[in-house]
Every structure is written in C-alpha cells, then in structure tokens.
C-alpha cells in the first residue's frame, strides 16, 4: 500500500504511478517502481495529475521545481505507460 500525494488515499501500488526525481534532478515516471531517486505516488488518472499540477504537489514532494511543462510531459508519459 502506498499513499497518493494528492488525495491522501492509501491504495495498492499497482493503482498508482510513481514519479521520480533522479539524483541528477531529472523528473520522470517510473513504471517499474524501483528506479533510484526520490519518489512520489499519484493515483493513475487524469484528475490526480491535473490536481497535482494545480497544487504544484510534485515540487513539494520531490523537493525540486516542477514546471507546468513538466506536468504536461508527465501526463503524456502516464498515458503511454498505462497503454502498455
């Protein structure tokens, strides 16, 4: 069980998407859930990603500045990962 940073709900790991900040400062989606770096979990739906963007939740949790363009790119990555 992991906690969504937007809703605060505890959910099974397979219902969440892990967003990672690498030691180099890159931000990306981790489909394996095992990559090295600081991670934050979001519910795997459009609403959670748009709420995270509105609240700038990833910047707080990953301790790095996440731009609106980063949020858009992560949303697109989420769709690609979910369609695998």
BALOBA-1460 file (C-alpha; in Angstrom, 3 decimals):
// residues 84
<rec num="1" residu="x" x="0.000" y="0.000" z="0.000"/>
<rec num="2" residu="x" x="1.179" y="3.484" z="-0.906"/>
<rec num="3" residu="x" x="-0.288" y="6.947" z="-0.375"/>
<rec num="4" residu="x" x="-1.344" y="9.259" z="-3.208"/>
<rec num="5" residu="x" x="0.175" y="12.704" z="-2.608"/>
<rec num="6" residu="x" x="-2.923" y="14.450" z="-3.991"/>
<rec num="7" residu="x" x="-5.847" y="12.578" z="-2.440"/>
<rec num="8" residu="x" x="-4.058" y="11.187" z="0.614"/>
<rec num="9" residu="x" x="-5.683" y="7.796" z="-0.005"/>
<rec num="10" residu="x" x="-3.834" y="4.559" z="0.664"/>
<rec num="11" residu="x" x="-4.008" y="2.316" z="-2.416"/>
<rec num="12" residu="x" x="-2.282" y="-0.778" z="-3.758"/>
<rec num="13" residu="x" x="0.928" y="0.067" z="-5.588"/>
<rec num="14" residu="x" x="-0.491" y="-1.165" z="-8.923"/>
<rec num="15" residu="x" x="-3.187" y="1.586" z="-8.867"/>
<rec num="16" residu="x" x="-0.602" y="4.354" z="-8.511"/>
<rec num="17" residu="x" x="2.071" y="5.883" z="-10.727"/>
<rec num="18" residu="x" x="5.494" y="6.637" z="-9.234"/>
<rec num="19" residu="x" x="7.120" y="9.893" z="-10.269"/>
<rec num="20" residu="x" x="10.850" y="10.050" z="-9.550"/>
<rec num="21" residu="x" x="13.465" y="12.773" z="-9.222"/>
<rec num="22" residu="x" x="16.817" y="11.289" z="-10.107"/>
<rec num="23" residu="x" x="19.990" y="12.307" z="-8.251"/>
<rec num="24" residu="x" x="20.778" y="14.466" z="-11.326"/>
<rec num="25" residu="x" x="17.451" y="16.339" z="-10.939"/>
<rec num="26" residu="x" x="15.548" y="14.743" z="-13.844"/>
<rec num="27" residu="x" x="11.836" y="14.080" z="-13.300"/>
<rec num="28" residu="x" x="10.195" y="11.068" z="-14.904"/>
<rec num="29" residu="x" x="7.622" y="8.321" z="-14.451"/>
<rec num="30" residu="x" x="8.954" y="5.040" z="-13.104"/>
<rec num="31" residu="x" x="6.769" y="2.186" z="-14.411"/>
<rec num="32" residu="x" x="8.858" y="-0.424" z="-12.558"/>
<rec num="33" residu="x" x="8.594" y="1.398" z="-9.228"/>
<rec num="34" residu="x" x="12.221" y="0.518" z="-8.492"/>
<rec num="35" residu="x" x="14.355" y="3.274" z="-10.004"/>
<rec num="36" residu="x" x="16.840" y="5.096" z="-7.819"/>
<rec num="37" residu="x" x="15.778" y="8.558" z="-6.634"/>
<rec num="38" residu="x" x="13.205" y="10.406" z="-4.578"/>
<rec num="39" residu="x" x="9.712" y="9.229" z="-5.463"/>
<rec num="40" residu="x" x="6.110" y="10.334" z="-5.072"/>
<rec num="41" residu="x" x="2.951" y="8.370" z="-5.872"/>
<rec num="42" residu="x" x="-0.099" y="9.642" z="-7.744"/>
<rec num="43" residu="x" x="-3.344" y="7.847" z="-8.494"/>
<rec num="44" residu="x" x="-3.222" y="6.722" z="-12.117"/>
<rec num="45" residu="x" x="-5.919" y="9.017" z="-13.542"/>
<rec num="46" residu="x" x="-6.174" y="12.367" z="-15.300"/>
<rec num="47" residu="x" x="-7.878" y="14.063" z="-12.336"/>
<rec num="48" residu="x" x="-4.997" y="13.335" z="-9.941"/>
<rec num="49" residu="x" x="-2.403" y="14.634" z="-12.386"/>
<rec num="50" residu="x" x="-4.360" y="17.846" z="-13.034"/>
<rec num="51" residu="x" x="-4.839" y="18.381" z="-9.271"/>
<rec num="52" residu="x" x="-1.118" y="17.813" z="-8.714"/>
<rec num="53" residu="x" x="-0.369" y="20.423" z="-11.383"/>
<rec num="54" residu="x" x="-2.821" y="22.916" z="-9.883"/>
<rec num="55" residu="x" x="-1.413" y="22.445" z="-6.349"/>
<rec num="56" residu="x" x="2.194" y="22.012" z="-7.567"/>
<rec num="57" residu="x" x="2.327" y="18.937" z="-5.324"/>
<rec num="58" residu="x" x="5.281" y="17.301" z="-7.055"/>
<rec num="59" residu="x" x="7.549" y="20.292" z="-6.399"/>
<rec num="60" residu="x" x="6.886" y="19.952" z="-2.681"/>
<rec num="61" residu="x" x="7.287" y="16.187" z="-2.505"/>
<rec num="62" residu="x" x="10.242" y="15.828" z="-4.861"/>
<rec num="63" residu="x" x="11.981" y="18.926" z="-3.461"/>
<rec num="64" residu="x" x="12.696" y="20.387" z="-6.906"/>
<rec num="65" residu="x" x="10.950" y="22.961" z="-9.101"/>
<rec num="66" residu="x" x="8.487" y="21.185" z="-11.421"/>
<rec num="67" residu="x" x="7.299" y="23.409" z="-14.281"/>
<rec num="68" residu="x" x="3.845" y="23.285" z="-15.916"/>
<rec num="69" residu="x" x="5.576" y="21.830" z="-18.997"/>
<rec num="70" residu="x" x="6.999" y="19.041" z="-16.809"/>
<rec num="71" residu="x" x="3.497" y="18.254" z="-15.548"/>
<rec num="72" residu="x" x="2.206" y="18.110" z="-19.132"/>
<rec num="73" residu="x" x="5.055" y="15.809" z="-20.181"/>
<rec num="74" residu="x" x="4.473" y="13.540" z="-17.174"/>
<rec num="75" residu="x" x="0.762" y="13.367" z="-18.020"/>
<rec num="76" residu="x" x="1.630" y="12.240" z="-21.549"/>
<rec num="77" residu="x" x="4.121" y="9.686" z="-20.194"/>
<rec num="78" residu="x" x="1.427" y="8.381" z="-17.828"/>
<rec num="79" residu="x" x="-0.908" y="7.709" z="-20.762"/>
<rec num="80" residu="x" x="1.850" y="5.908" z="-22.701"/>
<rec num="81" residu="x" x="2.812" y="3.774" z="-19.682"/>
<rec num="82" residu="x" x="-0.840" y="2.931" z="-18.920"/>
<rec num="83" residu="x" x="-1.401" y="1.751" z="-22.504"/>
<rec num="84" residu="x" x="1.400" y="-0.845" z="-22.353"/>
